[in-house]
Amino acid sequence: MSRFVDRVVIHVAAGSGGNGCASVHREKFKPLGGPDGGNGGNGGNVVLVVDSNVHTLLDFHFRPHADAASGKQGQGANRDGATGEDLELKVPDGTVVLDENGEIIVDLVGHGTRFVAAQGGRGGLGNAALSSKARRAPGFALLGEPGETRDLVLELRSVADAGLLGFPSAGKSSLISVLSSAKPKIADYPFTTLVPNLGVVTAGESVYTIADVPGLIPGASQGKGLGLDFLRHIERCSVLVHVIDCATYEADRDPISDIDALEEELARYTPALGGDLADRPRLVVLNKIDVPEARELAEFVRPDIEARGLPVFAVSTASREGLRELSFALAKIIEDDRASKPAPESTRVVLRPTAVDDAGFTVVADPEDEEGFIVRGERPERWVRQTDFNNTEAVGYLGDRLARLGVEEALAKAGARPGCPVTIGGVTFDWEPSTPAGVAIMMHGRGSDPRLEQNERVSADERKAAKIARRTRPEDE
């Protein structure tokens, strides 16, 4: 049995970038032919793609986790790693993507619309790409960045021009079945319709879609019945149609009270896509006039409804009376609404240049440590993630990059002292001002940095001196 799912939570993870390779070219008579380590491949993205052949989010209900492929590691002989393939997830037209806090990220409308839900990590550079005049044969390579991971909420809001609203068993499913080629479930008991049904209606030269929303009851906007889960499907409708059952046997109901109850629920519902349902055009359909008592009731209440400024159509899905007039009236309202909306503009690229005084990072005091500081910024945090801290030369290269960016100067202005903890991208260092960036570090072994070795020797000498001082300190009197 098929199921309709219009709201799911998915967990997407983009692929991680491959690590760069640290390699030196070697061949006969050329023992040190220079660095030839290739770059790592970029990780694959997770992309949501609108597909007009998909009508439900059921696949994500059973498979909520989606992982893209990671990039491959670079190799010697200047061979770059393979790029991870993007993972494309097909979603229905009208899917809205929300973050964990319920904020709308993007509204996906139109076949082929794409949205990168999770960005793949960059591949690390190999030592061939890192070589320079100051560092001719780097003994390290950069690590690949981890892929982005996100938890997203997908909600389907049907793309329909007209929405049919009414109490259970008002005849909405029968109406959409005779206006279009849709074949919804029809039965003589309440809540027969458990999922929205879409149909395509042709009226002259106009073609539009119509949605049959499950029956509403008083309190639907507050979570009663099925209405709250499906009111979202009328948010895009150009016109709302109140389908009123004039042949109901319930003594406490009449067409006027049904319309008032439906209007109250619409007024209480706040569309997530913005706008106000009170501004949408309305039509009232007095249904089941093939029953003599229903026809008399329809003629009796018609003047009161028209006095409210609502167009009224008395119809019968059994005899098909009044359906042609209704379909053309809906077509006129929908065509007028389409004409009033601005034509879609061609895609434009918006350039937002970085401000002249934007350093690309900020230095703030650590709230958990009186002497500590936190450096925030896209580039320094990315550089930290790409650094192999088991390689002192790679750590020295990171220090040079941070110094060139101005991080050390900013720390000094902020009051940082040698030895104070500095956190960048979740990694905490004991800050020691290094030599000026760009100074050539020559005559040292690959994979090492004499500046760090010197700091280690100084720290070791300080510990040794402190230990001797404790031994030679006179006994307390």
RAZIFEN-V273197 format. One record per helix or strand. SS is the DSSP state (H for helix, E for strand). FROM is the first residue (numbers start at 1). LEN is the number of residues. If there is no record, write none. Layout:
[[SS,FROM,LEN] [SS,FROM,LEN]]
This chain:
[[E,7,7] [E,24,1] [E,27,1] [E,30,1] [E,35,1] [E,46,5] [H,58,5] [E,65,3] [E,75,1] [E,79,1] [E,87,5] [E,95,4] [E,104,5] [E,114,5] [H,127,4] [E,149,8] [E,162,4] [H,172,8] [E,197,7] [E,206,7] [H,220,3] [H,227,8] [E,239,7] [H,255,14] [H,277,3] [E,281,7] [H,292,16] [E,311,4] [E,316,1] [E,321,1] [H,323,18] [E,362,4] [E,373,4] [H,378,8] [H,392,14] [H,407,7] [E,421,4] [E,427,4] [H,450,23]]
